[in-house]
Amino acid sequence: MKRLKITAGTMCFLLLSGFLLSCNKDFLEKPLSSDVTIDTIFSTKVKAESFLWETYRTSVPQGFPHDWGADGRENHHDGMYASMLMAASDEGDVYDSWPSSNVHNVGSWSPNYNAEDQFGYHYKGIRNASLFIENIGRVSDISETEKQQMRAEAVVLRALQYSELLKRYGGIPLVLHSLKATGNVKIPRSSFQECVDFIVKSCDSAAAVLPQTYPKASRGRITSGTALAVKARTLLYAASPLHNGTPYLDDQKKLTGYGNFDVQRWQLAADANKAVLDWAADNGVELVKTHADPAMNYEAAIAQTDNSEIILANKGEGSWGDWWPMTGQFLMPRGFYGGWYGHGVTLQHAQKYQTTAGVDQVWDTQGSFAEFVQKMQEMEPRFQQSVFYSGGKWNDELGVREFFKRSNGSWTGGAPVNGVGFMKKFLTRDRWGDTYQQWIVFRLAEFYLNYAEALNEVTPMAAESYSALNKIRERAGVPLILPADPRYNSQEKLRAAIRRERAVELAFEEHRFFDVRRWKIAGEEGVMKGQMWGLNVYEQADGSKIYKKEPFENRVWEDKMYLYPIPQSEIDKGYVIQTPGWL
């Protein structure tokens, strides 16, 4: 049995205990026998802590892509193999056809294969959390206060997993205790409301016990703020049109939402997100604004580990080597640091950014390369930190690069790409060889946007909505949004501005894929359906270059895709109902 070491700057669940329990892929399988018993695990503080770290490992979301090996996709409940979720939304695309994001784009996923989620792995984390909750009281060398706090950590981790399941599947089976070989393992799906209520109750109880902060050596552990964040995001989703209003399909309404509209659900979401902002203000959690350059503040908020606005991050991603875990190969642009193809950024997404002057950029069907570069350079700081375009700068080491199609029909290095350029958010720091990479689960910027959105639905055009939204824009170095501006002077216009700001600020962080679902706009042309567009650069016979606006793909959408199907292997057991539309 290996003792887990905790060092400053390193999350305690990075290393794995030698005695980790295994779990079958089917979430309701009976637990396997093991030479290590519950009595062994919960006999001392050191062993119990190691099991808690394993619970973290199996419960905290991870969005970086993984390969298809034994230590890759099979051991992650989320994170597509060989691509990011942004490439399965209107944010982006990968040029190669084999990465798993394309399964969603062409509509070929089903109850027999979902490229984005490992349903059973969620329940591995849930089972670990339940085992810890039920047995931590048996450890003799831990104080009662610390036991309560550790138990509360596991309660939040379990709630987080149920929240991740809920936004994908709607109502799901609530397994409230660790299953025994002699007990009932035939647990049906609970209603959407029952799942929301359970998550909220769990977070409320845990927040009352958990510490506000931890010492530096334990950064990354669940705080009371994390509990508030899980609750706040869950209630925002629950208040959104997909669940709070007319059902998108008539079948099994209790699984997909409430079946009616109630504005008080938006009030609950507003209050919960305001609670996160209040907690942050009291505990030194604040937007990163340490640089004079707004672009550097945005970059630091994403890439600087343990920065001031992180509420929870997964620190379990090791350094990106040449061939393992292959994350860099999937993410880096073609030919950059061994990258295979990179992730293109669609024109649909690029057009959500404004220029530094706070106006929309206009793209003609065709124009000169000089015009292309000029228009790109006019875009706001967050665009510069998020998108690498031909004629732009990657980083100090690689400098400015151009990529285009030569007049002889071949591509230059770095090309081709589907979109206006490559995603460079997360990537421009030299992270190779670092101890870990952080995947952001919760950061403060989200909760300003959550609060602005929810409050605008309860009290249209409330001053606090504008204020929360402008906290983000002020940090970004772009003009503020004012109620006197005719572009933003109604509830509908402010709603559109908040959604647009969310797409920009939280780009590629696994929000947009779910946001367009909870807003019930995924079926609109150019969102998850229809033609996707890019800007391609072409060399002419005389050596000059031009850009052209061109479509690169037609995507498929059906309304049943608003929620995921339960794996067919679970349906075949006879006691779990399939998600509406997937029969």
C-alpha positions in Angstrom: 0.0 0.0 0.0 1.5 3.3 -1.1 1.1 6.4 0.9 -0.1 9.4 -1.1 2.2 12.4 -0.9 0.7 15.9 -0.8 3.0 18.7 -1.9 2.4 22.4 -2.6 1.0 23.0 -6.0 0.1 19.3 -6.6 -3.4 18.0 -6.2 -3.6 15.2 -3.7 -5.4 12.9 -6.0 -2.7 12.9 -8.7 -1.0 9.7 -7.3 -3.0 6.5 -7.0 -3.1 4.3 -4.0 -1.9 0.7 -4.6 -5.1 -0.7 -3.2 -7.6 1.0 -5.4 -11.0 -0.7 -5.7 -12.1 -1.7 -9.1 -15.6 -1.5 -10.5 -17.3 -3.1 -13.4 -18.4 -0.9 -16.4 -22.1 -1.5 -15.8 -23.1 1.0 -13.1 -25.4 -1.3 -11.2 -23.1 -4.3 -11.1 -22.5 -5.9 -7.8 -19.1 -4.9 -6.2 -16.2 -7.2 -7.0 -14.4 -9.2 -4.4 -11.0 -7.9 -3.3 -8.2 -8.9 -1.0 -8.5 -5.4 0.5 -11.6 -5.0 2.7 -13.5 -2.0 3.9 -12.1 -2.7 7.3 -8.6 -2.4 5.9 -9.3 0.9 4.0 -10.9 2.6 7.0 -8.5 1.4 9.6 -6.2 4.4 9.7 -6.3 8.0 8.6 -3.6 7.5 5.9 -5.5 4.7 4.2 -8.9 6.5 4.4 -7.3 9.7 2.9 -5.9 7.6 0.1 -9.4 6.3 -0.7 -10.7 9.9 -0.6 -8.1 10.9 -3.2 -9.2 8.1 -5.4 -12.8 9.3 -5.0 -11.6 12.7 -6.3 -9.9 11.0 -9.2 -13.1 9.2 -10.2 -15.4 12.2 -9.6 -13.9 15.5 -10.8 -14.6 16.1 -14.5 -11.7 16.2 -17.1 -12.2 17.8 -20.5 -8.9 17.3 -22.2 -9.0 14.6 -24.8 -7.7 11.1 -24.1 -6.8 8.2 -26.3 -8.6 4.9 -26.4 -6.2 2.8 -24.2 -6.7 1.3 -20.8 -5.6 4.5 -19.1 -7.5 6.7 -21.5 -11.1 6.9 -22.4 -12.2 3.8 -20.5 -11.1 5.5 -17.2 -12.8 8.9 -17.8 -16.5 9.6 -17.6 -16.1 12.6 -19.9 -13.6 13.9 -22.4 -13.8 12.6 -25.9 -11.1 10.4 -27.3 -8.8 12.2 -29.6 -10.8 15.5 -29.6 -12.5 18.0 -27.3 -16.2 18.6 -26.8 -15.9 22.0 -28.5 -15.4 20.2 -31.8 -18.9 18.6 -31.4 -20.6 22.1 -31.0 -20.7 25.2 -33.1 -17.5 26.3 -31.5 -15.2 24.1 -33.5 -14.2 21.1 -35.5 -11.3 18.7 -36.2 -10.3 18.3 -39.8 -9.7 14.5 -39.5 -12.9 12.4 -39.6 -12.0 9.7 -37.1 -11.9 11.6 -33.7 -15.0 11.0 -31.7 -16.4 14.5 -31.9 -17.5 13.7 -35.5 -19.9 11.1 -34.2 -22.0 13.8 -32.8 -21.7 16.1 -35.8 -23.0 13.5 -38.2 -25.6 12.2 -35.8 -24.4 8.6 -35.7 -24.4 8.2 -31.9 -27.0 6.0 -30.3 -27.8 4.0 -27.2 -25.1 1.5 -28.4 -22.4 4.1 -28.7 -22.0 7.6 -27.2 -18.6 9.1 -28.0 -18.7 11.7 -25.3 -19.7 10.0 -22.1 -18.9 6.8 -20.2 -22.2 6.4 -18.3 -21.0 3.7 -15.9 -17.9 5.6 -14.9 -20.0 8.2 -13.2 -21.3 5.5 -10.9 -17.8 4.4 -10.1 -17.2 7.8 -8.6 -20.6 7.8 -6.9 -19.9 4.4 -5.4 -16.6 5.5 -4.1 -18.2 8.6 -2.6 -20.9 6.5 -0.9 -18.4 4.0 0.5 -16.4 6.9 2.0 -19.6 8.6 3.4 -20.7 5.4 5.0 -17.4 4.3 6.5 -15.3 7.4 7.4 -16.8 7.3 10.9 -15.0 4.0 11.6 -11.5 5.6 11.5 -10.2 6.0 15.0 -7.2 8.4 14.4 -9.2 11.3 12.8 -11.0 13.9 14.9 -14.8 14.1 14.6 -14.5 17.6 13.1 -12.2 16.4 10.4 -14.3 13.4 9.7 -17.4 15.6 9.1 -15.4 17.8 6.7 -14.0 14.8 4.8 -17.5 13.2 4.6 -18.8 16.5 3.3 -16.1 16.5 0.6 -17.4 13.1 -0.6 -21.0 14.3 -0.4 -20.2 17.2 -2.8 -18.2 14.9 -5.1 -21.2 12.6 -5.4 -23.5 15.6 -6.0 -21.1 16.8 -8.7 -21.3 13.5 -10.5 -25.1 13.5 -10.3 -25.1 17.0 -11.7 -22.9 15.9 -14.6 -25.3 13.0 -15.2 -28.4 15.2 -15.0 -27.3 17.7 -17.6 -26.6 14.8 -20.0 -29.4 12.4 -19.4 -32.2 14.2 -17.4 -33.5 12.1 -14.5 -31.2 9.2 -13.7 -31.0 6.4 -11.1 -30.2 7.9 -7.7 -28.0 5.3 -5.9 -27.9 6.7 -2.4 -25.7 4.0 -0.8 -23.0 1.6 -1.8 -24.7 -1.5 -3.3 -24.2 -4.9 -1.6 -24.3 -8.3 -3.2 -27.4 -9.2 -1.2 -29.2 -5.9 -1.7 -31.5 -4.5 -4.4 -29.5 -3.4 -7.4 -32.5 -2.8 -9.6 -32.8 1.0 -9.2 -35.0 2.8 -11.7 -34.6 6.4 -12.9 -35.7 9.2 -10.6 -37.6 12.2 -11.9 -35.7 15.3 -13.0 -37.0 17.2 -10.0 -36.0 14.5 -7.5 -32.5 14.6 -8.9 -32.3 18.4 -8.6 -33.7 18.3 -5.1 -31.1 15.6 -4.0 -28.2 17.6 -5.4 -29.3 20.8 -3.8 -29.9 19.1 -0.4 -26.5 17.5 -0.6 -24.7 20.7 -1.4 -26.5 22.7 1.3 -25.6 20.1 4.0 -22.0 20.0 2.9 -21.5 23.7 2.6 -22.5 24.1 6.2 -19.6 21.9 7.3 -16.8 22.4 4.8 -14.0 24.9 5.3 -14.1 28.2 3.4 -10.5 27.7 2.1 -7.6 25.4 2.5 -3.8 26.0 3.1 -1.8 26.2 -0.1 -0.6 22.6 0.1 -4.2 21.4 -0.1 -5.4 23.6 -2.9 -7.9 21.7 -5.1 -9.9 20.1 -2.3 -13.6 20.7 -2.0 -14.5 23.9 -0.1 -17.9 25.3 0.9 -17.6 27.5 -2.3 -17.4 24.3 -4.4 -20.6 23.0 -2.8 -22.3 26.3 -3.6 -21.0 26.2 -7.2 -22.4 22.7 -7.8 -25.7 23.8 -6.5 -25.7 27.1 -8.4 -24.9 25.5 -11.8 -27.5 22.8 -11.2 -30.2 25.3 -10.5 -29.3 27.4 -13.5 -29.7 24.4 -15.8 -33.0 23.4 -14.0 -34.4 26.9 -14.6 -33.5 26.9 -18.3 -36.0 26.4 -21.1 -35.1 22.8 -21.8 -36.4 21.8 -18.3 -38.5 24.7 -17.2 -41.2 25.0 -19.7 -42.9 23.0 -22.5 -41.2 19.7 -22.9 -39.2 19.2 -26.1 -40.9 15.7 -26.5 -44.1 14.6 -24.9 -42.9 11.2 -23.6 -41.7 10.8 -20.1 -41.9 14.4 -19.1 -40.8 13.8 -15.5 -37.5 12.6 -16.8 -36.7 15.6 -19.0 -37.8 18.4 -16.7 -40.6 19.9 -14.6 -43.3 19.9 -17.4 -44.2 23.5 -16.8 -42.7 26.9 -16.4 -42.2 28.6 -13.0 -40.3 31.9 -12.9 -39.3 31.1 -9.3 -36.9 28.5 -10.6 -35.0 31.4 -12.1 -35.1 33.2 -8.7 -33.6 30.1 -7.0 -30.8 30.1 -9.7 -30.2 33.8 -9.2 -30.0 33.4 -5.4 -27.7 30.4 -5.6 -25.3 32.1 -8.0 -25.3 35.3 -5.9 -24.3 33.1 -3.0 -21.2 31.9 -4.9 -20.2 35.5 -5.7 -20.7 36.5 -2.0 -18.6 33.5 -0.8 -15.9 34.5 -3.3 -15.8 38.1 -2.1 -15.4 37.0 1.5 -12.6 34.5 0.7 -10.2 36.2 -1.7 -11.5 34.5 -4.8 -11.5 37.1 -7.5 -11.1 37.6 -11.3 -7.5 37.7 -12.4 -6.6 41.3 -13.1 -2.9 41.4 -12.2 -1.6 42.4 -15.7 -1.9 45.7 -17.5 -2.8 43.8 -20.6 -6.3 42.4 -20.6 -5.2 39.6 -22.9 -2.7 38.4 -20.3 -5.3 38.5 -17.6 -7.5 36.2 -19.6 -4.7 33.9 -20.4 -3.6 33.7 -16.8 -7.2 33.0 -15.7 -7.2 29.9 -17.9 -3.6 28.6 -17.9 -2.0 29.8 -14.7 -2.5 27.0 -12.2 -4.1 27.9 -8.8 -4.9 31.4 -10.0 -7.2 33.6 -8.0 -10.5 32.8 -9.7 -10.3 29.0 -9.7 -13.0 27.4 -7.5 -12.3 23.8 -8.6 -10.0 22.3 -11.2 -9.0 18.8 -12.1 -5.2 18.6 -11.7 -4.9 15.0 -12.6 -3.7 15.5 -16.1 0.1 14.8 -16.2 2.6 16.5 -18.3 2.1 16.2 -22.1 4.9 14.1 -23.5 5.7 13.2 -27.0 3.4 10.1 -27.1 1.7 9.9 -23.8 -1.0 10.8 -22.8 -1.2 12.1 -26.4 -3.2 15.1 -25.3 -0.8 17.4 -27.1 -0.9 15.4 -30.3 -4.7 15.9 -30.4 -4.7 19.6 -29.5 -1.7 21.2 -31.0 -2.1 22.5 -34.6 -0.8 20.3 -37.4 3.0 20.2 -37.1 3.2 22.3 -33.9 5.0 20.5 -31.1 4.1 17.2 -32.7 0.4 18.1 -33.2 -1.6 15.9 -35.5 -4.5 18.2 -36.5 -5.5 20.7 -33.9 -9.0 22.0 -33.3 -10.5 24.5 -35.8 -12.6 27.4 -34.6 -15.7 27.9 -36.7 -16.7 31.2 -38.2 -20.0 30.9 -36.3 -18.0 31.0 -33.1 -15.5 33.7 -34.2 -18.4 36.0 -35.1 -19.5 36.0 -31.4 -16.4 38.0 -30.5 -16.5 41.8 -31.1 -13.7 44.1 -32.1 -11.8 46.1 -29.5 -14.2 48.9 -30.3 -17.2 46.7 -29.2 -18.8 46.3 -32.6 -19.3 43.3 -34.8 -16.7 42.4 -37.4 -17.9 42.2 -41.0 -16.5 39.4 -43.2 -17.0 39.6 -47.0 -17.4 36.5 -49.1 -13.8 37.1 -50.4 -11.0 39.6 -49.8 -7.3 40.1 -49.7 -5.0 38.4 -47.2 -3.9 41.8 -45.9 -7.6 42.6 -45.2 -7.9 39.2 -43.5 -5.0 39.8 -41.1 -6.1 43.4 -40.4 -9.7 42.3 -39.5 -8.2 39.5 -37.3 -6.0 42.0 -35.5 -9.0 44.2 -34.8 -10.6 41.5 -32.7 -10.8 41.8 -28.9 -8.1 40.5 -26.5 -9.9 37.2 -25.7 -10.0 36.3 -29.4 -6.3 36.9 -29.6 -5.7 34.5 -26.7 -8.2 31.9 -28.0 -7.8 31.7 -31.8 -4.6 31.2 -33.9 -5.2 32.5 -37.4 -3.0 32.6 -40.5 -0.7 35.6 -40.1 -1.1 35.5 -36.3 1.4 34.8 -33.5 1.3 31.4 -31.7 3.8 32.2 -28.9 7.3 33.7 -28.5 9.0 30.5 -29.5 7.1 29.9 -32.8 6.3 33.5 -33.6 4.1 34.6 -36.5 3.0 31.8 -38.8 1.0 31.8 -42.1 -0.8 28.7 -43.3 -2.7 28.5 -46.6 -3.3 26.5 -49.7 -0.6 27.0 -52.3 -1.4 27.8 -55.9 -0.3 24.2 -56.8 -3.0 22.7 -54.6 -0.8 21.7 -51.7 -1.1 23.0 -48.1 1.6 24.8 -46.2 2.7 23.6 -42.8 0.0 23.9 -40.1 -2.8 23.5 -42.6 -5.5 22.6 -43.4 -8.1 23.6 -40.8 -11.8 23.6 -40.7 -12.7 27.1 -39.5 -11.1 30.5 -39.3 -8.0 29.2 -37.5 -6.9 26.9 -34.6 -7.9 26.9 -31.0 -4.9 28.1 -29.0 -6.7 28.7 -25.6 -5.1 26.4 -23.0 -2.0 25.8 -25.2 0.3 28.7 -25.7 2.2 28.4 -22.5 5.1 25.9 -22.6 3.3 23.3 -20.5 5.4 20.3 -21.6 7.1 18.7 -18.7 5.0 20.5 -16.1 3.8 18.6 -13.0 0.2 18.8 -14.3 -2.3 20.6 -16.5 -5.5 22.0 -14.9 -8.9 21.4 -16.4 -11.2 24.1 -15.1 -14.4 22.8 -13.5 -15.6 26.0 -11.8 -14.1 29.5 -12.1 -15.5 32.7 -10.8 -16.3 34.3 -14.2 -19.0 31.6 -14.9 -20.9 32.7 -11.8 -21.1 36.4 -12.8 -22.6 35.2 -16.1 -24.9 32.7 -14.4 -26.1 35.4 -12.0 -26.7 38.0 -14.8 -28.6 35.4 -16.9 -30.9 34.2 -14.1 -31.6 37.6 -12.7 -32.6 39.0 -16.1 -35.2 36.3 -16.3 -36.7 37.2 -12.9 -36.2 41.0 -13.1 -35.7 42.1 -16.7 -32.9 44.5 -17.2 -32.0 44.6 -13.5 -29.0 46.9 -12.8 -27.3 44.0 -11.1 -27.5 41.9 -14.4 -25.6 44.7 -16.3 -23.1 45.0 -13.5 -22.3 41.3 -13.3 -22.0 41.1 -17.1 -19.7 44.2 -17.1 -17.4 42.6 -14.5 -16.4 40.2 -17.2 -16.2 42.8 -20.0 -14.2 45.2 -17.9 -11.6 42.5 -17.2 -11.6 41.6 -20.9 -10.8 45.1 -21.9 -13.9 45.6 -24.1 -16.6 48.4 -23.9 -19.2 48.0 -21.2 -22.8 47.0 -22.0 -25.2 49.8 -20.9 -29.0 49.8 -20.7 -29.1 53.1 -22.7 -27.5 51.4 -25.7 -30.2 50.5 -28.2 -28.4 47.2 -28.8 -29.0 46.1 -25.1 -32.1 48.0 -24.0 -34.6 45.2 -23.5 -34.8 41.9 -21.7 -34.5 40.0 -25.0 -31.5 42.0 -26.1 -29.8 41.7 -22.8 -30.5 37.9 -22.8 -28.8 37.7 -26.2 -25.8 39.8 -25.0 -25.4 37.5 -21.9 -25.5 34.4 -24.0 -23.0 35.9 -26.4 -20.7 36.9 -23.6 -20.9 33.5 -22.2 -19.9 31.9 -25.5 -16.8 34.2 -25.6 -15.6 34.2 -22.0 -16.2 30.4 -21.5 -15.2 29.3 -24.9 -14.0 25.7 -25.3 -14.5 25.0 -21.5 -17.4 22.6 -22.2 -20.2 25.1 -21.6 -21.4 25.9 -25.1 -22.3 22.2 -26.0 -24.7 22.1 -23.1 -25.8 25.8 -23.1 -27.4 25.5 -26.6 -29.2 22.5 -25.3 -30.5 24.0 -22.1 -31.6 27.1 -24.0 -33.3 24.8 -26.5 -31.7 26.5 -29.5 -29.5 23.5 -30.7 -31.8 22.8 -33.6 -31.4 26.3 -35.1 -29.5 26.6 -38.4 -25.8 27.0 -37.8 -25.9 25.9 -34.1 -25.9 22.1 -34.0 -27.6 21.8 -37.4 -26.8 22.7 -41.0 -23.8 24.3 -42.6 -20.7 25.2 -40.6 -18.4 27.9 -42.0 -14.7 28.8 -42.1 -12.3 31.3 -43.8 -9.7 29.7 -46.0 -6.6 31.4 -47.3 -5.5 30.7 -50.9 -2.3 31.6 -52.8 -2.9 33.0 -56.3 -0.8 32.4 -59.4 0.9 35.7 -59.0 2.0 34.9 -55.4 -0.6 37.1 -53.7 -3.1 35.6 -51.2 -6.9 35.9 -50.7 -9.4 34.6 -48.2 -12.7 33.0 -49.0 -15.7 32.4 -46.8 -16.6 28.7 -47.3 -18.7 26.0 -45.7 -16.9 22.8 -44.6 -19.6 20.6 -43.2 -23.3 19.9 -42.9 -24.3 18.8 -39.4 -27.2 16.7 -38.2 -29.6 17.4 -35.4 -32.8 15.7 -34.0 -34.6 17.0 -31.0 -34.1 13.7 -29.2 -30.5 14.8 -28.9 -31.3 17.4 -26.3 -30.6 14.6 -23.8 -28.4 11.5 -24.1 -29.7 7.9 -24.4 -29.1 5.5 -21.6 -26.7 2.8 -22.8 -28.6 -0.1 -24.3 -26.9 -2.5 -22.0 -28.6 -0.9 -19.1 -32.0 -0.8 -20.8 -31.8 -4.5 -21.6 -31.8 -5.2 -17.9 -35.4 -4.4 -18.0 -35.9 -1.8 -15.2 -34.5 1.4 -16.6 -36.6 3.6 -19.0 -34.9 4.9 -22.1 -34.6 8.6 -22.7 -37.5 10.0 -24.8 -36.9 9.7 -28.6 -34.2 7.1 -28.3 -36.3 3.9 -28.4 
